[in-house]
């Protein structure tokens, strides 16, 4: 990924520290507000041990994160010992209200 695009993505992700997380899997559709930190172009989400999101991501890594400014489609990899989800983005939609005004593919 070129440096300009990486900095643009990092700036967008750093606009907020909370997002709505959606996953689907054996525990069914799950939706919750989560806090996150940004490390490069990856997000790190803290979860409670035994979270249904962690359970879903064990078999179905696809997820969506939504804020007021963007929607991120990506894949979550779990670290069960720390109850952390590391999110690798696939596509980031920059939003203006409910409408996408720009799409960035990773």
Secondary structure, 3 states (H helix, E strand, C coil): CCHHHHHHHHHHHCCCCEEEEEECCCCCCEEEEEEEEEECCEEEEECCCCCHHHHHHHHCCEEEEECCCEEEEEEEEEECCCCEEEEEEEEEEEEECCEEEEEEEC
